[in-house]
Amino acid sequence: MNLLSLTAVELGKKIKAHEVSVEEATRAALDAIAAKEDAVHSFVTVDEEGAMKHAAEVQKLIDDGTLTGPLAGVPVAIKDNMCTKGMLTTCSSKILYNFIPTYTAEAVLNLEKAGAVILGKTNMDEFAMGSTTETSAFGETKNPWNTEHVPGGSSGGSCAAVAAEECFYALGSDTGGSIRQPSAFCGVTGIKPTYGTVSRYGLIAYGSSLDQIGPVAKDVTDCAAILEAITSYDEKDSTSIKREETDFTSALVDDVKGMKIGIPRDYFGDGLDAEVRDAILAAAKKLEEKGAIVEEFDLSLVEYAIPAYYVIADAEASSNLARFDGVKYGYRTKDYEGLHNMYKKSRSEGFGAEVKRRIMLGSFVLSSGYYDAYYLKALRTKALIKQAFDKAFAKYDVILGPAAPTTAPKLGESLSDPLKMYLGDIYTVSVNLAGLPGISLPCGIDSKGLPIGMQLIGDCFKEKNIIRAAYAFEQTRPYQHSPLAAE
């Protein structure tokens, strides 16, 4: 039996039934990482010794009945922008190449309380800025379906690790689609929860009003169980929300009778690949056959989402990344004259090109004379986008559309044209601007053999609607393992 082909929940059941030990599962994952890392490069750090030691501790807690949850003993990979006490946390950037935090992110702590075993940290676009995982200071991650293609980003390492079956599930973070887009490119499932559902404490910030941690896994059941485990109110995070109903697994029912699903016409215009469009519409048809009411509608303001998002995200990034200055931690230049020169040289040498581009853009839109023209206008647009979604959700339970306009591009194609890369986020950024939950799940394979992902968007705090619709669709097609997973 290939343990790595199991879902996280399936493995959890086998561990609970004493069919598999935690140490066996952890060793299997570590062996898979050793065998596949040269081909895929999903990880920045692998903590073999720590994982095996923790596996033995977790096994004892399962044996004595302390840990009883569905994820107890299941090994996990963590995106490298979440702090882990005593383990390197680099944000895949040279400027944090040696940063070892003294505390652990709340979402990761919640997983540890549930009995998760951390295998290591996954590769990502530097400071989560990118859509391909090619801006990492530690080299690019490759797509397990075809290693000549990108896995998407910025959570490309997490999604590729799940798709290559190097781990059972992973955590990612989503600022403008960074869980949903790479999940679509890698043929796995990922959820971006409602803003404030999962604590951002210990998540190294990119865009504070947009960032949200979420799960990446093989199927909807896993994602619901993981989301349930990481959701909590946290007074250390000023944007954290106390939620009453967090039993997301209760929405795993194969029943969409009477559910109203809206398809925005605006998402099916120019720029959408024909094969992607056909797969999304075929998925909508499947849900309609199961009793859902599917209608097209005009969402409006879609063309303003990308400019509004990049103005807001880059403004927040320029402010958030000011703390990396070579003084307190991280990279410091060797030769400098005086304090200001040390700041300049440390940041110039420590940050990559894409991060510098976004810091400069952000500083520009916040500068005197341009603040009103760009930043305030973007905030007003953000409010209008939220209103457009409110209007849509007055009529529909779920909005269905593509997660990305194409399947995964080839390595090296996107970085030469940053604007084209930014436009690839057109279907995902609105969800973050409006603070909504979204899920991406596989719905087909294109003629090049690459996965196609569809996206389901729900109203604020209505994760159960998207989980229910996603679960019902998922029952119509089996999970397809990537070619690299089968090796």
C-alpha positions in Angstrom: 0.0 0.0 0.0 1.3 3.4 -1.0 0.6 5.5 2.1 1.2 8.8 0.2 -1.7 8.1 -2.1 -4.1 8.4 0.9 -5.9 11.6 1.8 -5.1 13.2 5.1 -8.4 12.1 6.7 -8.0 8.5 5.3 -4.5 8.3 6.9 -5.9 9.8 10.1 -8.4 6.9 10.3 -5.7 4.3 9.7 -3.5 5.8 12.4 -6.5 5.8 14.8 -7.2 2.2 14.0 -3.5 1.3 14.6 -3.1 0.0 11.0 -0.3 2.6 10.5 1.9 4.2 13.0 2.7 8.0 13.0 6.4 7.2 12.6 5.7 5.0 9.5 3.6 7.7 7.9 6.2 10.4 8.7 9.1 8.1 7.4 7.1 7.5 4.2 6.6 11.2 3.6 10.3 12.0 4.3 11.4 9.2 1.9 9.0 10.6 -0.8 10.6 14.0 -0.3 14.1 12.6 -0.6 13.1 10.8 -3.8 11.2 13.6 -5.5 12.9 16.9 -4.4 15.4 16.9 -7.2 12.6 16.9 -9.7 10.1 19.2 -8.1 11.9 21.4 -5.4 8.8 22.0 -3.2 10.7 22.4 0.0 13.1 25.1 1.3 13.7 23.3 4.7 13.1 19.6 5.6 13.3 18.9 9.4 13.8 15.1 9.3 15.1 14.8 12.9 12.4 17.0 14.4 9.6 15.3 12.4 10.6 11.8 13.5 11.0 12.9 17.1 7.6 14.7 17.1 6.0 11.6 15.4 7.0 9.4 18.4 5.5 12.0 20.8 2.3 12.2 18.9 2.0 8.4 18.7 2.0 8.3 22.6 -0.7 10.9 22.8 -2.9 9.0 20.3 -2.3 5.7 22.2 -3.3 7.2 25.6 -6.4 8.8 24.1 -5.3 12.5 24.4 -5.4 13.1 20.6 -8.6 11.9 18.9 -9.1 14.4 16.0 -9.2 13.4 12.3 -5.7 14.8 11.6 -3.8 13.4 14.6 -0.5 12.0 13.5 -0.8 13.1 9.9 2.4 14.8 8.5 2.0 18.3 7.0 4.1 20.9 5.1 4.0 24.6 6.0 4.5 27.5 3.7 7.7 29.3 4.5 6.1 32.6 5.5 4.6 31.2 8.7 6.8 31.4 11.8 7.9 28.1 13.3 9.8 28.2 16.6 13.3 27.0 16.2 12.9 26.2 12.4 14.2 28.4 9.6 11.5 30.7 8.2 12.9 32.6 5.2 9.9 33.8 3.0 12.1 32.3 0.3 14.1 35.5 0.4 17.8 36.2 0.8 17.1 39.0 3.3 15.7 36.3 5.8 18.1 33.5 4.8 19.0 32.9 8.4 15.9 33.9 10.4 14.8 31.4 13.1 11.7 32.6 14.9 11.3 32.4 18.7 7.5 31.7 18.4 5.1 29.7 16.2 2.3 31.1 14.1 -1.2 30.6 15.6 -2.5 28.5 12.7 0.5 26.2 12.9 0.1 25.9 16.7 -3.6 24.9 16.1 -2.4 22.1 13.8 0.2 21.0 16.4 -2.6 20.9 19.0 -4.6 18.7 16.6 -1.6 16.3 16.4 0.0 17.3 13.1 3.7 16.4 12.4 5.6 19.2 10.6 7.8 17.9 7.9 9.3 21.2 6.9 8.8 24.5 5.1 7.7 24.8 1.4 9.1 27.1 -1.3 7.2 30.2 -2.4 7.5 33.3 -4.4 9.7 35.7 -2.4 7.5 37.3 0.3 4.5 35.8 -1.5 5.0 38.3 -4.4 4.4 36.4 -7.6 2.2 33.9 -9.3 4.7 31.2 -10.4 7.1 30.4 -7.5 9.9 31.5 -9.7 10.8 34.6 -7.7 12.1 32.5 -4.8 15.7 33.2 -3.8 16.2 29.4 -3.5 15.3 28.4 -7.0 12.0 27.6 -8.7 9.5 24.9 -7.9 8.3 22.7 -10.8 4.8 21.4 -11.6 4.4 17.7 -10.7 2.2 17.3 -13.8 5.0 18.5 -16.1 8.2 19.8 -14.7 8.7 22.2 -17.6 5.7 24.2 -16.3 5.3 26.4 -13.2 3.2 25.2 -10.2 1.6 28.6 -9.8 2.2 30.9 -6.8 2.9 32.2 -4.4 2.0 28.9 -2.5 3.5 26.8 -5.3 5.7 24.8 -3.0 2.7 23.7 -0.8 0.5 22.8 -3.8 3.4 21.0 -5.7 4.3 19.1 -2.5 0.6 17.8 -2.2 0.3 17.1 -5.9 3.7 15.2 -6.0 2.6 13.3 -2.9 5.5 14.4 -0.7 3.1 15.2 2.1 -0.5 14.6 2.9 -1.6 18.2 3.1 -0.1 21.7 3.5 -0.8 25.2 4.6 -0.6 28.1 2.2 -1.4 31.8 2.4 -3.7 33.7 0.0 -3.3 37.4 -0.7 -4.7 37.6 -4.2 -5.2 34.0 -5.2 -2.0 32.4 -3.8 -3.8 29.3 -2.6 -6.4 28.9 -5.3 -4.4 29.6 -8.4 -1.5 27.1 -7.7 -4.1 24.6 -6.5 -5.7 24.8 -9.9 -2.4 24.5 -11.7 -1.3 21.5 -9.6 -4.7 19.6 -9.7 -5.3 19.8 -5.9 -7.9 21.5 -3.7 -7.3 24.7 -1.7 -9.5 27.0 0.4 -9.1 30.7 1.1 -11.4 31.3 4.1 -13.3 34.5 5.0 -10.9 37.2 6.1 -10.3 37.0 9.8 -11.3 33.4 10.2 -7.7 32.1 10.6 -5.3 34.1 12.8 -2.6 36.0 10.9 -0.4 36.0 14.0 3.0 34.7 13.0 2.3 35.0 9.2 5.0 37.3 7.8 2.9 40.1 6.3 2.6 41.0 2.6 -0.7 42.8 2.4 -2.2 42.9 5.9 -5.8 43.7 4.8 -5.8 40.8 2.2 -3.6 38.0 3.6 -5.3 34.8 4.8 -4.0 31.4 5.7 -5.8 28.3 4.3 -5.4 24.6 3.6 -4.2 22.7 0.5 -5.1 19.0 0.1 -6.1 16.3 -2.3 -9.9 16.8 -1.7 -12.7 18.9 -0.2 -13.1 16.6 2.8 -9.4 17.2 3.8 -9.7 20.9 3.3 -12.8 21.1 5.5 -11.2 19.1 8.3 -8.0 21.2 8.1 -9.9 24.5 8.1 -11.9 23.3 11.1 -8.6 22.7 12.9 -6.9 26.0 12.1 -9.9 28.3 12.7 -9.8 30.1 16.0 -10.3 33.5 17.6 -7.0 35.0 18.5 -6.6 38.2 20.5 -3.0 38.5 19.3 -4.5 39.3 15.8 -6.5 42.5 15.8 -8.4 41.3 12.6 -9.3 37.9 14.1 -13.1 37.2 14.2 -15.0 35.2 16.8 -17.1 32.7 14.8 -19.8 30.6 16.3 -20.2 28.0 13.5 -16.9 26.4 12.5 -18.0 22.8 12.0 -17.1 23.0 8.3 -17.1 19.2 7.9 -20.9 19.2 8.4 -21.2 20.7 4.9 -19.7 17.6 3.3 -23.0 16.4 1.9 -23.7 15.4 -1.7 -26.8 17.6 -2.1 -27.1 20.8 -4.1 -30.8 20.6 -4.8 -32.2 24.2 -5.0 -28.8 25.8 -4.5 -28.5 28.9 -6.6 -25.2 29.2 -8.5 -24.3 32.4 -10.4 -21.8 32.4 -13.3 -20.4 35.9 -14.0 -20.5 36.6 -17.8 -17.5 39.0 -17.2 -15.3 36.0 -16.3 -15.9 34.4 -19.7 -14.7 37.1 -22.1 -11.4 37.7 -23.8 -8.3 36.1 -22.4 -9.9 33.0 -21.1 -8.5 29.8 -22.7 -11.2 27.9 -24.6 -10.3 24.5 -22.9 -10.6 26.1 -19.5 -13.9 27.7 -20.4 -15.4 24.4 -21.7 -14.2 22.6 -18.5 -15.8 25.2 -16.2 -19.1 25.2 -18.1 -19.1 21.4 -18.1 -18.7 21.5 -14.3 -21.6 23.9 -14.0 -23.7 21.5 -16.1 -22.8 18.6 -13.7 -24.0 20.7 -10.7 -27.2 21.6 -12.6 -27.8 17.9 -13.3 -27.6 17.4 -9.5 -30.4 19.9 -8.9 -28.6 23.2 -8.6 -30.1 26.3 -10.3 -27.4 27.7 -12.5 -27.7 31.2 -14.1 -25.5 33.7 -15.8 -25.3 37.3 -14.5 -23.2 40.5 -14.8 -20.9 41.0 -11.9 -19.4 44.3 -13.1 -16.2 46.1 -12.0 -14.1 43.0 -12.9 -11.7 45.1 -15.0 -10.9 47.3 -12.0 -10.0 44.5 -9.6 -6.4 44.0 -10.8 -5.4 47.7 -10.6 -7.2 48.2 -7.3 -5.6 45.1 -5.9 -2.0 45.9 -6.9 -2.2 49.5 -5.6 -3.5 48.3 -2.2 -1.3 45.2 -1.9 1.9 47.1 -2.9 1.1 50.0 -0.6 0.8 47.6 2.3 3.8 45.7 1.2 6.0 48.8 1.1 5.0 49.6 4.7 5.3 46.0 5.9 8.7 45.3 4.4 10.2 48.4 5.8 11.1 46.3 8.9 13.7 44.3 7.0 16.6 46.7 7.2 19.6 44.6 8.1 19.6 45.8 11.8 17.6 43.4 13.9 17.7 40.1 12.0 18.3 38.7 8.5 20.8 39.6 5.9 23.2 42.5 6.4 25.6 43.8 3.7 29.3 43.2 4.4 30.8 46.6 3.3 29.0 49.8 4.2 29.7 53.4 5.3 27.3 54.7 7.9 23.8 53.7 8.8 21.9 54.9 5.8 24.3 53.2 3.4 23.9 50.0 5.4 20.1 50.2 5.1 20.3 50.8 1.3 22.9 48.1 0.5 21.3 45.5 2.8 17.9 46.0 1.1 19.3 46.3 -2.4 21.2 43.0 -2.0 18.6 41.2 0.1 15.5 41.7 -1.9 14.8 40.2 -5.3 13.6 42.2 -8.4 9.8 41.5 -8.1 9.8 42.5 -4.4 11.7 45.7 -5.2 9.3 46.5 -8.0 6.3 46.2 -5.6 8.0 48.2 -2.8 8.7 51.0 -5.2 5.2 50.9 -6.6 3.7 50.9 -3.1 5.9 53.8 -1.9 4.9 55.7 -5.0 1.1 55.4 -4.5 1.5 56.4 -0.9 3.7 59.4 -1.6 2.5 63.0 -1.2 0.6 64.1 -4.3 -0.2 60.6 -5.5 -2.0 59.2 -2.4 -5.4 60.6 -3.4 -5.0 59.8 -7.1 -4.1 56.1 -6.5 -4.4 54.7 -3.0 -7.6 56.4 -2.0 -9.2 55.7 -5.4 -8.2 52.0 -5.0 -9.8 51.9 -1.6 -13.0 53.3 -3.0 -12.9 50.8 -5.8 -12.5 48.0 -3.2 -15.7 49.2 -1.5 -17.5 49.1 -4.8 -16.3 45.6 -5.6 -17.6 44.5 -2.2 -21.0 46.1 -3.0 -21.1 44.3 -6.4 -20.6 40.9 -4.6 -23.2 41.8 -1.9 -25.7 42.4 -4.7 -24.8 39.1 -6.3 -25.1 37.2 -3.0 -28.5 38.6 -2.4 -29.5 36.4 -5.3 -27.0 33.5 -5.4 -25.6 31.1 -2.8 -22.4 30.5 -4.7 -20.5 32.1 -7.6 -18.8 29.7 -10.0 -15.9 30.6 -12.4 -12.4 29.8 -13.5 -9.5 30.0 -11.0 -7.1 31.2 -13.7 -7.4 32.2 -17.4 -5.1 29.4 -18.6 -3.5 26.2 -17.3 0.1 26.4 -15.9 2.4 28.4 -18.2 6.0 27.1 -19.0 8.8 28.1 -16.7 10.4 31.4 -17.7 7.4 32.6 -19.7 5.8 34.8 -17.0 8.7 36.7 -15.4 9.6 38.4 -18.7 6.2 40.1 -18.7 5.2 41.1 -15.2 2.0 42.8 -16.4 0.8 39.6 -18.0 1.6 37.7 -14.8 -0.5 40.3 -12.8 -3.4 39.8 -15.2 -3.3 36.1 -14.5 -4.9 36.9 -11.1 -8.0 38.5 -12.6 -10.4 35.8 -11.3 -9.0 35.6 -7.8 -8.0 39.1 -6.5 -11.7 40.3 -6.1 -12.3 37.6 -3.5 -9.5 39.0 -1.3 -10.5 42.6 -1.9 -14.0 41.7 -0.6 -12.8 39.4 2.2 -14.8 36.5 0.8 -14.2 32.7 1.0 -13.2 30.8 -2.1 -12.3 27.3 -3.0 -10.4 26.0 -6.0 -10.7 22.3 -7.1 -9.8 20.3 -10.2 -12.4 20.0 -12.9 -10.6 18.7 -15.9 -7.3 18.2 -17.8 -6.4 20.2 -21.0 -4.9 18.8 -24.2 -1.3 19.3 -22.8 -2.1 17.0 -19.9 -2.3 19.9 -17.4 -5.0 20.3 -14.7 -7.8 22.8 -15.0 -9.2 24.3 -11.8 -12.6 25.8 -11.1 -13.3 28.3 -8.4 -16.4 28.6 -6.1 -16.9 31.9 -4.2 -19.2 32.3 -1.2 -20.5 35.2 0.8 -18.7 36.2 4.0 -18.8 33.4 6.6 -20.6 31.1 4.1 -17.7 28.6 3.7 -20.2 25.8 4.1 -22.0 26.8 0.9 -18.8 26.5 -1.2 -17.7 23.3 0.6 -21.1 21.7 -0.1 -21.1 22.7 -3.8 -17.4 21.6 -4.2 -18.0 18.3 -2.4 -21.1 17.6 -4.6 -19.1 18.3 -7.8 -16.1 16.3 -6.5 -18.3 13.1 -6.3 -18.7 13.2 -10.1 -15.0 12.7 -10.8 -12.2 10.7 -9.1 -9.1 12.4 -7.8 -6.3 12.2 -10.5 -2.8 11.6 -9.2 0.0 13.6 -11.0 2.5 11.7 -13.0 5.2 12.5 -10.4 3.0 11.1 -7.6 2.8 7.7 -9.3 6.6 7.4 -9.5 
